[in-house]
Amino acid sequence: MPPTDAVGHPAVIELRQYTLRPGRRDELIELFDEEFVETQEEAGIRVLGQFRDLDDPDRFVWLRGFRDMAARHRALTAFYDGPVWAEHGPQANATMMDSDDVLLLRPLSDETGFSDSLPERPRIGAPAPERFVCATVWSFPLGGHDGIAVIRDGLLPLLGTTGPAPLAALTTETAPNTFPRLPVRAGECVAVVLTSYPDENAYRQHLAGVQAHPRARDEILPAIEREQTASPRTLRLAPTGRSVIS
């Protein structure tokens, strides 16, 4: 069945972080990869990536995208009112302690969204790839356009010249939540940069190169620090076997 709202270049992205009951992450990942990937995409949802949080064995992180906010409402209504969630949703919910840590995001600019040419999704049962994904989240005051601009115009070009270019750079979607049955974090202004590496050592080498770069050291990083309301948070992520992003 084709998607009801085909998603090529998603303009709305959810970054979802779930705190799970101890020892049940692999149970949720197996259920998710078998039952909730193709069925969400049939409803018009682009399942972009599923990850194990390397800093918390009971944390599951994933991303999904939508064509726009109206399409998000239609797609989520179709999926959560549909037969697959009715059958398997209770089992998924039983693994979770909290599923409300959700950032509603959009590309920081026309050039920083997820590519239309993401890899083909691995088959059910595929082994997890030997890859490392980093998602860094900066927090700024509401309307914090200066901090966002420094990341867009300063940090992103530097990342691309000192190592792999980011997979995507996102910021807060300020439109009202069109599906209030699923809460999202409100009253925040964030920037999120996602980057993929062959392994964590490659990430650390890239980070060291950025921090040592004269422009980053003297201009870009101090400018971000002046604008931020908290220290940035780095999510260290291991893709699951069926994650498109890896």
N, C-alpha and C positions, 0 to 999 in steps of 0.2 A: 504494500500500500504506500503511495507517495505521501510525503508530508503535507499536512493541510496548510502550513505556512512555511514554504521551503526557506531554509536558512543557508545563505551562502556566506556572506560577510556579516557576522552578527553585530548589530549596533547596541545590543543590551546583553550584558554578561552578568551572571551570578557567580560569586566566589563563595562557596559553601563549606563551612568547617563544622564537623560533627564530633561531639564528645560521646564516645560509646561506652557501653558497659564493659567492665574489664574482661579482656580475652576474647571479644566477639568481633574484632575488626575483620578478620579473614572470612568469617561467616557472612558479614554484610557485603564484602567485596565480591564473594562468589555469587551471592544472590543478585547483586547489582549488575554484574557483568553478564549474567545469564538472562535476567528478566527485565532490566530497566534501561537498556541501551537502545536497541532497535525500537522498542515500544515507545520510548519518549520521542525518538526521531520521527516515527510515524505520526506523532501528534504535532510536529513542527518545532521540536526542541533539538538544538545541536548539542550533543554531549561531547564536550571538548577534552576533558581530562579527569582521571581519577587517580588519587595518590594516597600512599601511606605517609603520614607525618613522621619523619625520622626522629623527632624529638619527643614523641608521645605515642606509645604503642596502642593507645586507645583513641586515637584521633584519625579521622578520615576526612580528606579534603577533595572537593571536586568542583569543576566548572561546567556551566552550560550556557548556551547563547540563544538569542532570539532575534528575529528580524527587526522588531521594534516593540514598544510597550503594548500596543494593541494586540500584536501577534502573541506576545507573552501571555496576556490574559486568556486568549483563545486556546493556546497550546496547553497551559497549565490546567485550565478547566477540563479540557478533553482528556488529559492524562489522569488527573486525580479523581475525576468522576467516572473513569473508565474501568473496564473489567480487570486489567492487569494489576492496577493498584488495589482494587477491591480484594483480589486474591492474595497478593504478595505484600501489600503495604503493612498489614499487622505484623508479619514476621520481620520486616525491615525496622519498623518502629520499636520492636522489642529489643533490638540491639542498641538503641540510642538512649543516652541520658539527656542530651541537649542537641537540637538541630536548628537553633535560632540564630547562630552566629553566621550571618549572611550579609555580604556586601553586594549591593546592586550597583553595577558599574557600566561605563560606556568607554569606547576608545578615547584616549586623550586627544587625538587628532585623527584626521582622515587616513593618515599613513601608519597609525600605530595599533590598529585592530588586528585580530587574528586573520591570517592569510586564508584566501579561498582554497589554496592548494595544500591543505594539511594532509599528512600521510593517510593511506587507507587504514581502516581500523583492523587490528589483529582479530583473529578468530577466537571464539570461546575456548578457554583452556590454554591460550598462548602463555608462555612464561613471561614473567615481568622482565622488561628490558634492563640492561645494565646502563642506566642513565640517571642523571641527577637534575632536578628542576628546582630552581630558586624563585620564590615569589617574595619580593620586598614590598612592604606596605608602609608608606609615610602618612602621617596625620598632620593636617593643617587646620587653621581656624576656618569656620564657615566662610565661604567666599574667599578662601585663601588662594587667589589667583597668582600671586607672586611666587609662592612655592611651587605651584604646578608649572608655571612658566619656566622656572629654573630647571626642573626635571625635563620638560619637553625640549627646551632650546639648548640646554647645556649638558645635562647628564646623558640623555639618550644618544646624541651624536658621539659622545666620548665612549660610551659603552660599545658602540658599533665599530670604533676604530681601534680599541684595545683588546677586543675579544669578540665572541659571537654576538650578533645583534639580538636585542630582545625579541622574544616571540610576540609580545604585545605589551603595550603600556596603556593603562586604564585609569580612569578617575571616576568619582562618584556620579551616578545618575541621579539627578535631582527631581525627576518626575515622581509623582505619587505612586506608591506601590499599587499596581493594578490587580494584584491577587492577594488581598489581605489575609486569606487563610494561612499563608506562609509569610511570617514576619521577616522584615529586613532591618538592618541597623539604620537608624534614622539620626538626623542631626549631626552628621559627620561629613568631613571633606578629606578624602584620601587620594593618594596616587599609588598604583600598584604596577610594578614592573616584573614580568615573568621572563626568565631566561633558562635555556637548556644547555647542559654540558655532558660530555662523555662520562664524567665522574665528579665526585666532590673535590678532588684535588685540582681539577681544571677550573672549577669555580673559584677556589681559594687563590689560585694564581691570577685569575682575571681580577678578582677583588683587590689583591695586592697591587696589581698594575694600575688600576684606577686610582687607588688611594695615593700612590706615589706619583701620579701624573701631576706636573706643576699646576696646570689649570684647575684640575679637580681639587688639589690640595689647597690652593691659594684662593680660588674663587667659587667654584661650583658647590663643593661640600659645605664650606662655611655659610654660603647663601641659603642652602637648604636648611641647615641647622638653625639659622636665625628665624626662619619662618615656621618650623615644625612645632607642634604642641606636645610631642612625645618622641622618644627615641624610635627610630624605625624598627619594625618587626620583620624578621626574615623567617619565612617558612621554608624548611629544608624538606624536599618532597621526593619520594620514590614513586615513579609511575607504576600503575598496576598493568597486568598483562594486556588489557584491552584499551588502555588509554591512547587516544590519538596524539595527545601532546606527550612527548617523551624526550 
